[in-house]
Amino acid sequence: ADLNVVHGGRIEFYLKMGPVIYNGDAPESTCKPSFGGDVTLAFSTDQGSTWNVFNSYTPYQYRGYSFTFVEEIIPMEAWTNETRFRWRQPQFDPAREYWAIDDVLVYASFDPQWQDSQDYSIEKERRDESIRSKQCCAGTEQCPPSVQSVDSCGIEGRGRTNIHTAEAFILVALATANIKQFFVFIFKRIEGCSQETQH
């Protein structure tokens, strides 16, 4: 399939080649050991008519019982909107050249100037306005005092001029603490007067 990597990117995959099996280790193994026949990674920008190899992998580096993670930067010559990638083993011996790849991911980079595009500016303004609306609806400190806000939540308010739930709770707590201190003070005065009367 053709991929759009016009701004570059990278390729990630896992590679495994047949491990060396000694006598008696796995006589019935279907994964034969690899000794020759490199695996190549190539790209095409003309729908597969021609292929350009930009890396190869030798058996002695990747053979074993587990996969090896590989990451490759896409070469600039492959930066088009119709690029194909291919893994291939040109010299394959069915008796020994066993290999596998897994979890292939191709990451395409963004346009370096993507933040300057008109679509991005429109979307950014729309999201910023949505954030501002939610901030004023919830009565946060980020809402400007002069902004009149009517949001989908049904709350109408003017910035921080209203007493909100959290602030009301704090005021009630402070009032309760002051009343408690007042009664403690009165109780001590009454107790002191009582003791003076007894003497």
C-alpha positions as CSV (number, residue, x, y, z in Angstrom):
1,A,0.0,0.0,0.0
2,D,1.1,3.5,-0.7
3,L,1.8,5.6,2.4
4,N,2.1,9.4,2.8
5,V,5.5,10.2,4.3
6,V,6.0,13.4,2.5
7,H,7.5,15.0,5.6
8,G,9.6,11.9,6.6
9,G,9.2,9.6,9.6
10,R,10.4,6.3,11.0
11,I,9.7,2.6,10.8
12,E,9.6,0.2,13.8
13,F,9.4,-3.5,13.7
14,Y,10.6,-6.7,15.4
15,L,12.9,-9.1,13.5
16,K,13.9,-12.7,14.3
17,M,15.9,-15.2,12.3
18,G,16.2,-18.9,12.9
19,P,18.5,-19.8,15.9
20,V,21.4,-22.2,15.7
21,I,20.1,-25.6,16.9
22,Y,22.6,-28.1,18.1
23,N,22.1,-31.9,17.9
24,G,19.4,-33.0,20.2
25,D,18.1,-29.5,21.1
26,A,15.1,-29.5,18.9
27,P,15.3,-32.3,16.2
28,E,11.7,-31.7,15.1
29,S,11.9,-27.9,15.0
30,T,10.2,-26.2,12.1
31,C,12.4,-23.0,12.6
32,K,15.6,-23.9,10.8
33,P,18.8,-21.9,11.6
34,S,19.9,-19.0,9.5
35,F,23.4,-18.8,8.2
36,G,23.2,-16.7,5.1
37,G,20.8,-14.6,3.1
38,D,20.4,-11.1,4.4
39,V,17.0,-9.6,4.8
40,T,16.7,-6.2,3.1
41,L,14.4,-3.2,3.7
42,A,13.6,-1.2,0.6
43,F,11.2,1.6,-0.6
44,S,9.5,2.4,-3.8
45,T,8.0,5.7,-5.0
46,D,6.6,4.4,-8.3
47,Q,4.0,1.9,-7.2
48,G,6.6,-0.9,-6.9
49,S,8.2,-0.6,-10.4
50,T,11.6,-0.1,-8.8
51,W,12.9,-0.7,-5.3
52,N,15.7,1.1,-3.4
53,V,17.3,-0.8,-0.5
54,F,18.3,1.4,2.4
55,N,19.2,-1.2,5.0
56,S,19.9,-4.9,5.4
57,Y,20.0,-7.3,8.3
58,T,22.4,-10.3,8.5
59,P,21.5,-13.6,10.2
60,Y,24.3,-13.6,12.7
61,Q,23.0,-10.3,14.2
62,Y,19.3,-11.3,14.5
63,R,19.1,-15.0,14.8
64,G,17.9,-16.4,18.1
65,Y,14.9,-17.5,20.1
66,S,13.4,-14.0,20.6
67,F,12.6,-11.0,18.4
68,T,14.9,-8.0,18.2
69,F,13.5,-4.4,18.0
70,V,14.6,-2.4,15.0
71,E,14.0,1.2,14.3
72,E,14.9,2.9,10.9
73,I,14.6,6.6,9.9
74,I,12.9,6.9,6.5
75,P,15.4,8.3,4.0
76,M,14.7,11.6,2.3
77,E,14.5,10.0,-1.1
78,A,11.4,8.2,0.1
79,W,9.6,11.3,1.3
80,T,6.5,11.2,-1.0
81,N,2.8,10.7,-0.6
82,E,2.9,7.4,-2.4
83,T,5.8,5.4,-0.8
84,R,5.9,1.7,-0.3
85,F,8.1,-0.4,1.9
86,R,9.2,-4.0,1.4
87,W,11.1,-6.6,3.4
88,R,12.8,-9.3,1.3
89,Q,15.3,-12.0,1.4
90,P,16.9,-12.2,-2.0
91,Q,18.8,-15.4,-1.4
92,F,16.5,-17.8,0.4
93,D,17.3,-21.5,1.2
94,P,14.2,-23.4,2.3
95,A,16.4,-25.8,4.3
96,R,17.8,-23.1,6.6
97,E,16.8,-19.5,5.9
98,Y,13.9,-19.0,8.3
99,W,13.0,-15.5,9.5
100,A,10.0,-13.5,10.7
101,I,9.0,-9.9,11.3
102,D,6.3,-8.6,13.7
103,D,4.6,-5.4,14.9
104,V,5.5,-3.3,11.9
105,L,4.7,0.4,12.5
106,V,5.3,3.3,10.1
107,Y,5.2,6.8,11.7
108,A,4.7,9.8,9.4
109,S,6.0,13.2,10.6
110,F,3.8,16.3,10.5
111,D,4.4,19.3,8.3
112,P,7.1,21.4,10.2
113,Q,4.8,24.4,9.7
114,W,1.5,22.7,10.6
115,Q,0.8,25.2,13.4
116,D,0.8,28.0,10.8
117,S,-2.0,26.5,8.7
118,Q,-5.4,28.1,8.5
119,D,-7.2,24.9,9.5
120,Y,-5.1,24.7,12.7
121,S,-5.8,28.4,13.6
122,I,-9.6,27.9,13.2
123,E,-9.6,24.7,15.2
124,K,-7.4,26.3,17.9
125,E,-9.7,29.3,18.3
126,R,-12.7,27.0,18.5
127,R,-11.2,25.0,21.3
128,D,-9.9,28.0,23.1
129,E,-13.4,29.5,23.1
130,S,-14.8,26.2,24.4
131,I,-12.3,26.2,27.2
132,R,-13.1,29.8,28.1
133,S,-16.8,29.0,28.2
134,K,-16.3,26.1,30.5
135,Q,-14.1,28.2,32.8
136,C,-16.7,30.9,33.2
137,C,-19.5,28.3,33.5
138,A,-17.7,26.6,36.4
139,G,-16.7,29.9,38.0
140,T,-13.0,29.4,37.9
141,E,-10.4,32.1,38.4
142,Q,-9.4,31.9,34.7
143,C,-12.7,33.5,33.8
144,P,-12.3,37.3,33.3
145,P,-14.6,39.3,35.6
146,S,-16.0,41.4,32.7
147,V,-17.0,38.3,30.7
148,Q,-20.7,37.5,30.7
149,S,-21.0,33.7,30.2
150,V,-24.0,31.5,29.3
151,D,-22.9,28.0,28.8
152,S,-24.7,24.7,27.9
153,C,-24.6,23.8,31.6
154,G,-27.3,26.4,32.1
155,I,-25.4,28.6,34.6
156,E,-25.3,32.3,33.9
157,G,-22.7,34.4,35.7
158,R,-20.3,37.3,35.5
159,G,-16.8,36.0,36.2
160,R,-15.9,35.9,39.8
161,T,-18.6,38.3,41.1
162,N,-20.8,35.4,42.3
163,I,-20.2,33.4,45.5
164,H,-19.5,29.8,44.2
165,T,-19.9,26.6,46.1
166,A,-16.3,26.2,47.2
167,E,-16.2,29.8,48.5
168,A,-19.5,29.4,50.3
169,F,-18.3,26.3,52.0
170,I,-15.2,28.2,53.2
171,L,-17.3,31.1,54.5
172,V,-19.6,28.7,56.4
173,A,-16.6,26.9,57.9
174,L,-15.1,30.2,59.1
175,A,-18.4,31.4,60.5
176,T,-18.9,28.1,62.4
177,A,-15.4,28.4,63.9
178,N,-16.0,32.0,65.0
179,I,-19.3,31.1,66.6
180,K,-17.7,28.1,68.4
181,Q,-14.9,30.4,69.8
182,F,-17.6,32.9,70.9
183,F,-19.5,30.3,72.9
184,V,-16.3,29.0,74.5
185,F,-15.4,32.5,75.6
186,I,-18.9,33.1,77.1
187,F,-18.8,29.7,78.9
188,K,-15.4,30.5,80.4
189,R,-16.7,33.9,81.6
190,I,-19.8,32.3,83.2
191,E,-17.7,29.6,84.8
192,G,-15.3,32.3,86.2
193,C,-18.2,34.3,87.6
194,S,-19.6,31.2,89.3
195,Q,-16.3,30.4,91.0
196,E,-16.0,34.0,92.3
197,T,-19.6,33.8,93.8
198,Q,-18.7,30.6,95.6
199,H,-15.7,32.2,97.2
